């Protein structure tokens, strides 16, 4: 039986698997920044790191150059020539170099960062499409979309701030402490180290405490997004039942939670800012007292006094953002974890290591003693066996819930059988590559969902490289070409979200044309004409008969009148085949099929009856 998925977060990622393990997200991202097959990207990373070091060295020398220039200018009777001018020019050059190196670093790293974002986003997108149908049945689209969106933004933020703000600042702190120790003594280096250590410890502690409010904001944001998207996708149902206010109330519940969490986050931010300002002010005051005492005793010059002040102020500027940056980095890592966790979701239905492409053949389909249940506690198919020879048509009929529509899902390998096997031309579908398997099968589903694009796009979706004439030919076979030409925009007419601008019958004919364009060797018609009127149904049946003439065809049908010409009909009841044969043979057997036929014929005759005229009252 199919394996059951682990309990998941609303977005479908394994619940709590990566929570509290920020390092995993960072390690997962590193290969995207240093790709093995992209030497140009590696060269950009190396150059960006060298420029980063150059920028920080230049920045660290700026206060010293300023102090030396100030001392040179303070010489009595000195003029702006010689050494003072050189020092001033050197100070200006260092400032230009610091900014130029930083900008060149950003210029070189821009492609690295954007390539990483694109590669990660594409990997997640591909993986989501590779996941089993079971995953997508459980997912919440709004929450999933927000998780991916936040994860991508998190990568961008992390690259910009952690690599080019936090790490360089730590490097700069080390350089400044070394310069102060060598130039002015260990006391100055100790003041800087203690001040910044206290500042960082306070910031990290308070920010970590505040992070729970940000998590609550994100959870409420995902919940609100899920409610909004779910409600908008089902807007017709909302209007049918007049539940606009009900949906607004549900949405507002999530918005209120977000509001409360946001207020707490903003108010605690004030506490953080006040504490940071106090620590920096205390360190600056201590530094100035030491420097002032050094000037009074003659151990230091006015230029030294100014340089010491500049060093701490220069460090305070990037550290002023530490609370914000740390919080955002933590949140970015959490968002990345959530997105990268999606990459860890088990595909469940994956190609075997030794899987091979489906070999060319006529398309013989065979089920051998197949047992299956979506939930192990509730079996759906209980030992189903049949064979459809290449080029023949098999009809599968039965009551609702008997298991008819489960068979094509197993054929497509959306799920794996619990026991038995499904084969095409003798190959077990579990031993072949899924892309080749699904390329060989075309389906017209009962519930047709179209992309919010043009009719041309939706028909061509069956084979994206199909030419316009092939699309038109398929539309003619599907009896929709003339209708499309009658529209103001013709084949460029957009069908709306899920195709809601078209009627059920029009959508069904687009689906039929799409499958015709695909040109599969096996054709599955799952209630393909259920949304059509009787006249159109007969036209489509004739077209489908032409299309399926040389193809193996499985017809899942409720209307028995659509399967009378099938080469074989099987009747499924409670997951088992209870009858099989051709139409006339099954009628003659007077069994389950004959009973279903009689009921449908009786219902059809009643619907065709003309109501009798109302008798006139006797006078």
C-alpha positions in Angstrom: 0.0 0.0 0.0 1.2 3.6 -0.5 3.2 5.1 2.3 1.6 7.8 4.4 3.3 11.2 4.5 4.7 12.7 7.6 2.8 15.4 9.3 3.4 18.6 7.6 3.2 22.4 8.0 0.4 24.1 6.1 2.7 24.7 3.2 3.5 21.1 2.9 7.1 21.0 4.3 7.9 18.4 7.0 6.7 19.9 10.2 9.5 21.3 12.4 12.2 19.2 10.6 14.6 22.1 10.2 13.4 24.4 13.0 16.3 25.7 15.1 18.9 24.5 12.6 19.7 27.6 10.7 23.1 26.3 9.8 21.5 23.7 7.5 20.0 26.4 5.4 23.3 28.1 5.1 25.2 24.9 4.2 22.5 24.0 1.7 22.9 27.4 0.0 26.8 27.3 -0.3 26.9 24.9 -3.3 24.8 27.5 -5.2 27.4 30.2 -4.5 30.3 28.0 -5.5 28.9 25.9 -8.4 31.2 23.1 -9.6 30.3 23.7 -13.2 30.6 27.5 -13.3 34.3 28.7 -13.2 33.2 32.2 -14.0 31.0 32.4 -10.9 33.9 31.1 -8.8 36.2 33.8 -10.2 33.6 36.4 -9.3 33.4 35.1 -5.8 37.1 35.2 -5.3 37.4 38.7 -6.8 34.5 39.9 -4.6 36.2 38.6 -1.4 39.5 40.3 -2.4 37.7 43.6 -2.9 35.8 43.1 0.4 39.2 42.8 2.2 40.6 45.8 0.3 37.5 47.9 1.2 37.8 47.0 4.9 41.6 47.7 5.1 41.0 51.1 3.5 38.1 51.8 5.9 40.2 50.8 8.9 43.0 53.2 7.8 40.8 56.3 7.3 40.7 57.4 11.0 44.5 57.1 11.3 45.0 59.1 8.1 42.6 61.8 9.4 44.4 62.0 12.7 47.8 62.3 11.1 46.6 65.0 8.8 45.1 66.9 11.8 48.4 66.7 13.7 50.3 67.9 10.6 48.0 70.9 10.3 48.2 71.7 14.0 52.0 72.5 13.7 52.4 76.2 14.5 53.0 78.3 11.4 52.5 75.2 9.1 51.2 75.7 5.6 49.1 73.4 3.4 52.1 72.0 1.6 54.2 68.9 1.7 53.3 66.4 4.4 49.9 67.9 5.4 48.7 68.0 1.8 49.9 64.4 1.1 48.1 63.2 4.3 44.9 65.0 3.3 45.0 63.5 -0.2 45.8 60.1 1.2 42.7 60.5 3.5 40.6 61.3 0.5 42.1 58.5 -1.5 41.3 56.0 1.3 37.7 57.1 1.4 37.4 56.8 -2.4 39.1 53.4 -2.3 36.8 52.2 0.5 33.7 53.1 -1.5 35.1 52.0 -4.9 36.1 48.6 -3.7 32.7 48.1 -2.1 30.9 49.1 -5.3 33.1 46.9 -7.4 32.5 44.1 -5.0 28.7 44.5 -5.4 29.1 44.7 -9.1 31.0 41.5 -9.4 28.8 39.6 -6.8 25.5 40.7 -8.3 25.6 37.9 -10.9 26.6 35.4 -8.3 23.7 36.3 -6.0 21.1 36.5 -8.7 22.3 33.2 -10.2 22.0 31.5 -6.9 18.5 32.8 -6.3 17.4 31.7 -9.8 19.0 28.3 -9.4 17.4 27.7 -6.0 14.0 28.9 -7.2 14.1 26.7 -10.2 15.2 23.7 -8.2 12.3 24.1 -5.8 9.8 24.6 -8.6 11.0 21.5 -10.4 11.0 19.5 -7.2 7.4 20.6 -6.4 6.3 19.3 -9.8 8.2 16.1 -9.2 6.3 15.4 -5.9 3.5 12.9 -5.8 -0.1 13.8 -6.3 -0.6 12.9 -2.6 1.6 15.8 -1.6 -0.3 18.3 -3.8 -3.7 17.0 -2.5 -2.6 17.9 1.0 -0.8 21.2 0.3 -2.2 24.7 0.9 -1.3 26.7 -2.1 -1.3 30.1 -0.4 1.0 29.0 2.3 3.3 27.2 -0.1 3.6 30.2 -2.4 4.4 32.5 0.6 7.1 30.0 1.8 8.8 30.0 -1.6 8.5 33.8 -1.9 9.9 34.4 1.6 12.7 31.9 1.0 13.9 33.6 -2.2 13.8 37.0 -0.5 15.7 35.4 2.4 18.5 34.3 0.2 18.7 37.8 -1.3 18.8 39.5 2.1 21.3 37.0 3.5 23.7 37.5 0.6 23.6 41.3 0.9 23.7 41.7 4.6 25.4 38.7 6.1 28.2 38.4 3.5 28.7 42.2 3.0 27.6 43.6 6.4 28.0 41.3 9.4 31.1 39.4 8.3 33.0 42.5 7.1 32.1 44.4 10.2 33.5 41.6 12.4 36.7 41.7 10.3 36.8 45.5 10.7 36.4 45.2 14.5 39.5 42.9 14.6 41.5 45.4 12.5 40.4 48.4 14.6 41.3 46.6 17.8 44.7 45.7 16.5 45.4 49.3 15.2 44.3 50.8 18.6 46.4 48.4 20.5 49.5 49.1 18.5 48.9 52.9 18.2 47.5 53.8 21.6 47.8 50.9 23.9 45.8 47.8 25.0 43.4 49.9 27.1 41.8 51.4 24.0 41.5 48.0 22.2 39.9 46.6 25.4 37.3 49.5 25.5 36.4 48.8 21.9 36.2 45.1 22.5 34.2 45.3 25.6 31.8 47.9 24.2 31.2 46.0 21.0 31.0 42.7 22.8 28.4 44.1 25.2 26.6 45.7 22.2 26.5 42.5 20.3 25.5 40.3 23.2 22.7 42.7 24.2 21.5 42.9 20.6 21.5 39.1 20.0 19.8 38.4 23.3 17.0 40.9 22.9 16.5 40.1 19.2 16.3 36.3 19.9 13.6 37.1 22.5 11.8 39.3 19.9 12.0 36.6 17.2 9.0 34.8 18.5 6.8 37.8 17.5 8.3 37.7 14.0 7.5 34.0 13.7 3.9 34.7 14.8 3.7 37.4 12.2 4.9 35.0 9.5 2.5 32.2 10.5 -0.4 34.7 10.5 0.7 36.1 7.2 0.8 32.6 5.6 -2.6 31.8 7.1 -4.1 35.0 5.8 -2.6 34.4 2.4 -4.0 30.9 2.3 -7.5 32.0 3.2 -7.4 34.9 0.7 -6.3 32.7 -2.2 -8.6 29.9 -1.4 -11.6 32.2 -1.2 -10.7 34.0 -4.4 -10.2 30.8 -6.3 -13.6 29.7 -5.2 -15.3 33.1 -5.6 -18.3 31.6 -7.4 -19.1 29.3 -4.5 -18.7 32.2 -2.1 -21.3 34.2 -4.1 -23.6 31.2 -4.6 -24.0 31.0 -0.8 -23.8 34.7 -0.1 -20.8 34.1 2.3 -18.8 37.2 1.5 -18.9 38.4 5.1 -18.1 34.9 6.4 -15.0 34.9 4.2 -14.1 38.4 5.4 -14.4 37.4 9.0 -12.2 34.3 8.5 -9.6 36.6 6.7 -9.8 39.2 9.5 -9.0 36.6 12.2 -5.6 36.0 10.6 -5.1 39.7 10.1 -5.9 40.4 13.8 -3.3 37.8 14.8 -0.8 39.5 12.5 -1.7 42.9 13.9 -1.1 41.8 17.5 2.2 40.2 16.7 3.3 43.2 14.6 2.5 45.6 17.5 4.5 43.5 20.0 7.4 43.4 17.5 7.4 47.1 17.0 7.1 48.1 20.6 10.0 45.8 21.7 12.1 47.3 19.0 12.1 50.6 21.0 13.6 48.7 23.9 16.3 47.3 21.7 17.2 50.7 20.2 17.4 52.4 23.6 19.7 49.7 25.0 22.0 49.9 21.9 22.3 53.7 22.2 23.2 53.4 25.9 26.0 50.8 25.2 27.5 52.8 22.4 27.3 56.1 24.4 29.0 54.5 27.4 31.8 53.1 25.3 32.3 56.3 23.4 32.5 58.3 26.7 35.0 55.9 28.1 37.1 56.1 24.9 37.1 59.9 25.0 38.1 60.0 28.7 41.1 57.8 28.0 42.0 59.8 24.9 41.5 63.1 26.7 43.7 62.0 29.5 46.4 60.9 27.0 46.3 64.4 25.4 46.6 66.1 28.8 49.6 63.9 29.8 51.2 64.4 26.4 51.1 60.7 25.5 48.6 61.4 22.7 48.0 64.2 20.2 44.8 66.0 19.3 44.9 63.9 16.1 45.1 60.7 18.1 42.1 61.9 20.2 40.1 62.5 17.0 41.2 59.2 15.4 40.2 57.2 18.5 36.8 58.8 18.5 36.4 58.2 14.7 37.3 54.5 15.1 34.5 53.8 17.5 32.0 56.0 15.6 33.0 54.3 12.4 32.2 50.9 13.9 29.0 52.2 15.5 27.4 53.0 12.2 27.2 49.5 10.8 26.5 48.1 14.3 23.5 50.4 14.6 21.8 48.1 12.1 22.9 44.9 13.9 19.6 44.4 15.6 17.7 44.8 12.4 20.2 42.8 10.4 20.4 40.0 12.9 16.7 39.7 13.2 16.3 39.7 9.4 19.1 37.2 9.0 17.6 34.9 11.5 14.2 35.2 9.8 15.8 34.8 6.4 17.5 31.6 7.6 14.1 30.4 9.0 12.4 31.3 5.7 15.2 29.5 3.7 14.9 26.5 6.0 11.2 26.3 5.2 11.9 26.5 1.4 14.8 24.1 1.5 12.7 21.7 3.6 10.5 21.4 0.5 13.5 20.0 -1.4 13.7 17.3 1.3 10.1 16.2 0.9 10.2 12.6 -0.3 9.0 12.3 -3.9 7.3 9.0 -3.0 6.7 8.2 -6.6 10.3 8.4 -8.0 12.0 6.7 -10.9 13.9 3.6 -10.0 17.7 3.9 -10.2 17.7 1.5 -13.1 14.6 2.9 -14.8 14.6 2.9 -18.6 12.5 4.8 -21.1 9.3 3.2 -22.2 10.1 1.1 -25.2 8.2 1.8 -28.5 5.2 -0.4 -29.0 1.5 -0.7 -29.8 0.3 0.3 -26.4 -1.0 -3.0 -24.8 -2.2 -2.2 -21.3 -2.4 -4.9 -18.7 -3.4 -4.9 -15.0 -2.4 -8.1 -13.1 -4.2 -8.7 -9.8 -4.0 -5.1 -8.8 -4.8 -4.1 -5.2 -4.7 -0.4 -4.1 -6.0 2.0 -1.6 -5.3 5.7 -1.1 -5.5 4.9 2.6 -4.3 1.4 3.7 -7.4 1.2 5.9 -9.8 1.7 2.9 -8.9 -0.5 -0.1 -10.3 0.8 -3.5 -9.2 -1.9 -5.9 -9.3 -5.5 -4.8 -7.6 -7.8 -7.3 -8.4 -6.2 -10.7 -7.0 -7.9 -13.8 -7.6 -7.1 -17.4 -5.8 -6.6 -20.7 -6.4 -4.0 -23.5 -4.6 -5.2 -26.7 -2.9 -2.6 -28.8 -5.4 -0.5 -30.8 -8.4 -1.9 -29.0 -10.9 -0.1 -26.8 -11.8 -1.1 -23.3 -14.7 0.6 -21.4 -14.8 0.7 -17.6 -18.2 1.3 -16.1 -19.8 1.0 -12.6 -21.4 3.0 -9.9 -19.8 6.2 -8.4 -17.0 5.3 -6.0 -16.5 1.8 -7.5 -12.8 2.6 -8.4 -13.1 3.4 -12.1 -11.1 6.7 -12.1 -8.4 5.1 -9.9 -7.2 2.9 -12.8 -5.9 5.7 -15.1 -4.2 7.3 -12.1 -2.3 4.0 -11.6 -1.6 3.9 -15.3 0.0 7.4 -15.2 1.8 6.2 -12.0 0.4 9.0 -9.8 0.4 6.3 -7.2 2.0 2.9 -7.0 -0.1 -0.2 -6.6 -0.1 -1.9 -3.3 0.1 -5.4 -4.9 0.1 -6.7 -8.4 1.4 -4.7 -11.3 0.5 -2.5 -14.2 2.3 -3.0 -17.5 2.4 -1.3 -20.9 3.7 -3.5 -23.7 5.0 -5.8 -21.1 7.0 -3.2 -19.1 6.1 -2.6 -15.5 5.3 1.1 -15.2 7.4 1.2 -12.0 10.5 0.2 -14.0 10.3 2.9 -16.7 11.0 6.7 -16.6 7.9 8.6 -15.7 8.4 11.3 -18.4 8.4 8.6 -21.1 5.5 6.9 -19.5 3.3 10.0 -19.4 4.4 11.0 -22.9 2.8 7.8 -24.2 -0.6 8.4 -22.5 -3.1 11.1 -23.2 -6.2 11.8 -21.1 -9.3 13.9 -21.4 -10.3 14.2 -17.7 -13.8 14.6 -16.3 -12.9 17.8 -14.6 -11.0 20.0 -17.1 -8.9 22.7 -15.6 -7.3 25.2 -18.1 -4.4 27.7 -17.6 -5.3 31.4 -17.5 -3.9 31.9 -20.9 -5.2 31.9 -24.5 -7.1 29.1 -26.1 -4.2 28.6 -28.5 -1.8 28.1 -25.6 -4.2 25.7 -23.8 -4.6 23.5 -26.9 -0.9 23.6 -27.8 -0.1 22.6 -24.2 -0.5 19.0 -25.3 2.7 19.4 -27.3 4.3 22.8 -26.9 6.3 22.6 -30.1 3.1 21.9 -32.2 2.5 24.3 -35.1 -0.6 26.5 -35.5 -2.0 24.3 -38.2 -1.7 21.2 -36.0 -3.6 23.1 -33.3 -6.4 24.1 -35.7 -6.7 20.6 -37.1 -7.1 19.2 -33.5 -9.7 21.9 -32.7 -11.7 20.9 -35.8 -11.7 17.3 -34.7 -12.8 18.4 -31.2 -15.6 20.4 -32.8 -14.4 23.7 -31.3 -12.6 25.4 -34.2 -15.7 27.3 -35.5 -16.6 28.4 -32.0 -13.1 29.8 -31.4 -13.2 31.7 -34.7 -16.5 33.3 -33.7 -14.9 34.9 -30.7 -13.6 38.5 -31.0 -10.0 37.5 -30.2 -10.2 34.0 -31.8 -7.5 31.7 -30.6 -5.9 34.5 -28.6 -9.0 34.6 -26.3 -8.0 34.2 -22.7 -10.0 31.6 -20.8 -9.7 33.1 -17.3 -8.7 31.5 -14.0 -9.1 27.7 -14.4 -10.9 28.3 -17.7 -14.0 29.8 -16.0 -14.8 32.1 -19.0 -15.7 29.0 -21.0 -18.7 26.7 -20.4 -18.2 23.2 -19.2 -18.7 21.8 -22.7 -16.3 24.3 -24.3 -13.6 23.5 -21.7 -14.1 19.8 -22.4 -13.6 20.3 -26.1 -10.4 22.3 -25.5 -9.2 19.4 -23.4 -10.0 16.9 -26.2 -8.1 19.1 -28.7 -5.2 19.3 -26.3 -5.0 15.5 -26.1 -5.3 15.1 -29.9 -2.3 17.5 -30.3 -0.3 15.4 -27.9 -0.8 12.3 -30.2 -0.3 9.6 -27.5 -0.3 5.8 -28.2 -2.7 5.2 -25.3 -5.8 7.4 -24.9 -7.8 7.7 -21.7 -11.3 9.2 -21.8 -12.5 9.8 -18.2 -16.1 10.9 -18.6 -14.8 12.9 -21.6 -18.3 13.9 -22.8 -20.0 14.3 -19.5 -20.3 18.1 -19.8 -21.7 18.1 -23.4 -25.3 18.1 -24.7 -26.6 15.1 -26.5 -26.1 16.6 -30.0 -22.5 17.7 -29.4 -21.8 14.5 -27.6 -22.6 12.5 -30.7 -20.3 14.7 -32.8 -17.5 14.4 -30.3 -18.0 10.7 -30.0 -17.6 10.4 -33.8 -14.4 12.6 -33.6 -13.0 10.5 -30.7 -13.7 7.3 -32.6 -11.6 8.7 -35.5 -8.8 9.8 -33.1 -8.8 6.5 -31.2 -8.9 4.2 -34.2 -5.3 3.3 -34.1 -4.8 3.8 -30.4 -5.3 1.7 -27.3 -8.2 3.4 -25.6 -9.6 3.2 -22.1 -13.0 4.8 -21.6 -14.2 5.6 -18.1 -17.9 6.1 -18.5 -21.1 6.7 -16.6 -23.3 7.0 -19.6 -23.4 3.5 -21.0 -24.7 4.8 -24.4 -21.1 6.1 -25.0 -19.5 2.7 -24.8 -21.7 0.3 -26.8 -19.1 0.0 -29.5 -16.2 -0.8 -27.2 -14.3 -4.0 -27.9 -14.8 -5.0 -24.3 -16.7 -3.6 -21.3 -15.8 -4.4 -17.7 -18.2 -3.6 -14.8 -16.5 -2.7 -11.5 -18.3 -2.8 -8.2 -16.7 -2.3 -4.8 -13.2 -2.5 -6.3 -13.8 -5.8 -8.2 -14.6 -6.7 -11.7 -18.1 -8.3 -11.6 -18.8 -8.6 -15.3 -17.0 -8.3 -18.6 -17.8 -8.7 -22.3 -19.3 -6.8 -25.2 -22.4 -4.7 -25.0 -24.9 -7.2 -26.5 -23.4 -10.1 -24.5 -23.7 -8.2 -21.2 -27.3 -7.3 -22.0 -28.1 -10.9 -22.7 -26.5 -12.0 -19.4 -29.0 -9.9 -17.6 -26.7 -9.0 -14.8 -25.3 -5.8 -13.3 -24.6 -4.1 -16.7 -28.1 -4.9 -18.0 -29.6 -3.5 -14.8 -27.6 -0.2 -15.2 -28.5 0.0 -18.9 -32.2 -0.5 -18.1 -32.2 2.3 -15.5 -30.4 4.7 -17.8 -32.8 4.0 -20.7 -35.7 4.5 -18.4 -34.3 7.8 -17.2 -33.6 8.9 -20.7 -37.2 8.1 -21.9 -38.6 10.1 -18.9 -36.5 13.1 -19.8 -37.7 13.0 -23.4 -41.4 12.9 -22.4 -43.5 16.0 -23.1 -45.5 17.0 -20.1 -49.3 16.6 -20.6 -51.4 19.7 -21.0 -53.2 20.8 -17.9 -56.9 19.9 -18.1 -59.4 22.6 -18.3 -61.8 22.8 -15.4 -65.4 21.6 -16.1 -67.8 24.2 -16.7 
